[in-house]
Amino acid sequence: MKNLLLIMLVALVGCTSRYDGAEESARGYSDEVETSGACSVRRVTGGATIDCPDGTSATIRDGYDGQNGLDGTNGNDGSNGTSGSTGSSGASGDGLTAYLYCDTTLSGTNLSVYYRLAAFSNYVFAFGGVYGTYVEINNSVIYPNELEESYTAPIYFTFDLSGELNGGYFRLHLDRTTQNVIVDYIDVDQTLTWELTECVYSNY
């Protein structure tokens, strides 16, 4: 743009274009001389000077660089990638499947009895006992479902109720058909049986 301006000035005023070879070589310009009329053009730092035979001269300075243009707008967001594959299923839990509890007195005795059963996916937990004013005996047990005992979940504990102290014991177990609990007292002196019919059963 600057060289074009100089050429236009030479054409308008009818001058001779003369470049300072050493200076122009340092700035990367050619040292050729173009003549037109009686005036001459000299390249100077930051512009050019026009000299004419009548003693007049004019200096033209290079213009300042223009400001940088504004940044362009951002492009649109790319499309979402494809969804990843579904992960593998977790292991199945061992949740509660059934719960039963009973709590009542044993007729003909001064004792009360209780029985609790919680059935899970892979095992059965049972807890029960007898108690009186000054005594309580109980026990608990876990049966994996693979065992036959898991069906009735019996609990055993020693408590001599009748006759001499010769190892009498209780057995509490579930009757799956009626959802009642059977209480057996087993002793060489006497054998007794009770059936608990007021049990609460919940199936999940």
N, C-alpha and C positions, 0 to 999 in steps of 0.2 A: 504493500500500500504506500510505503514511504517512497520507494523508487518511482512508482507511478506518478506520485505528486510532483516529483522533481522533473520528470519528463514532460508533464503537462505545463509546468512553469516555463521550461525552455521553449516549448512550442508557442506559448502565448506571448512571451516577450521577445522572441527571436534572438536567443542568446547562444553563446558558445559554451558547451559543457566541458569543463576541465576538472578532472579528479586528481586529488593529491595521492600519488601512487603509494607512498610509504604508509600513510594513514589509512588509506582504503584497503591496502593489503592486510594491515593488522585487523581491520574490521570485517574482512572477507568480501570486499567489493572489487570489481574490475577496475584497472587503471586506464581503460580506453577513453579517448577524448572525442566528443561529438561537437561539431561546430554548427551554429545557425545564427547568422547575424553578427553583431559586434559584442554582445555581452557574454560573460563566461560564468560557469557555475562551479563553485568549490565546495567539496564536501568537508564539513567541520564536525567536531564532536557534538552530537546531539542534534544535527540538522545540516543545512547547506547555506552558503552565501552567494548571492548573485552580484557580480561586479560589471559595471558598464563603462565605456570609454568616457562618458561625460562626467565621470567621478561619482556617480550615484551607485549605491549598493543596498542590498536588502538581505537580511538573514532570516531564514525560515527554520524553526525548531521542530524536531520530531514531536508528535503528540504523545500523551501519556497512554499507557496500556489501559484498555477498558476493564471494567470490573468483571469478575467471574460471573458466569450465568448461574441461575438458581439450580439447585439439585433437582433431579427428576423425581417423580413420585415412585413410591415402592410398588413393586409388582404384586399381583394377587397371591394369596397363600396357595400352596400346592394342595392337592386332594389328600384325604386321609389314607393311610396305608391299610392293607387288609388285616382283619382280625386274626389274632393268634389262635392256634388250635386249642380245644378244650382239654383241661388237665384231667388226670386220672382221678377216679372216684376214691374218696377216703374209705378207710376201714369202717365196717359197720359197728355201731356202738352196742353196749350191753345194757339196754334200757329196762326199766321196770315194766313187767307185763301183768302182774297180779299181786294183790295184797289182801291178807286176812288177819283178823285179830278176834280173840275171845277173852273174856274176863268174867268169872263168876265164882260162886262158892261151891265147895264139894259137899253134897248132902251127906249127913251122918258124921261129919267131922267138924272141927273148928278151923279148917283151912280154906283158903281161896286159891284159885288156879288161874293162870293166864297163858296164852299161846299167841305167838306172832309169826307170820310167815310172809316173806317177800320173795316172789318169783321173778327172776331176771331172764334175759335171753339165753344165757349159758349156764346158769346155776340157780339154786334155791337156798335162801337163808332162813333158818328157823330159830326162834328164841322163846323159851317158856320156863315156868317154874311154879312152885307152890309157896304160900306164905301164911303166917299166922301172926299173933300179937307180938311174939318175941323172936320169930325165926323166919327165914326165907332161904329157899334152896332153888337154884335155877341152873340152866345150861343153855348153850347155843351151838349151832352146827351149820356147816355149809356143805351142800351136796351138788357136785357137778351134774349136769343133766344126763351125762352118760351112765350114771349109777342108777340102779333100780330104786334105791332108797329115796331118790329125789322126788318120786311120785307121791309118797306119803310123808316125807320129811320127819321122821321120828326123832324125838329128843329123849335122852335117858339121864337120870340123876338119882343118886342114892338118898333116901330119906325113910327110915324105918318108922312106919306108922302104926303097926299092929304087933302085939306080942313082944317077944324078946328082941333085943338088938342083934339081929342075925342077918343083916344085909338086905332088908326090904328096899325096893326101888320103884320109881315111877317111869312110865313110858307115855309120852304125849305124841300123837300123830294125827295126820289129816286123813279124813275119809273123802276122797275126791268125788265120789258119787253124790253124796249129800252135802258136801262142803261143811260138815260138822267135824269137831275135834273129839277124838277118843282119848280118854285118860284111863290108863291101866295102872293099878298098884299090884306088884308081884312080890309075894313073900311066902316062905314055907309055912308061916302061921296062918295066912289069909290072903286071898286074891279078890280084888275089887275092881269094878269098871264103872266109869261114868261117861256119858256122852254130852258134850257141850253143843247145844242146838241154837244158841243165840249169838252166833258168830256173824261178823260183818265181813263181806267179801266184795272186793272191787277188782274188776278186770280192765286192763288198759290196752 
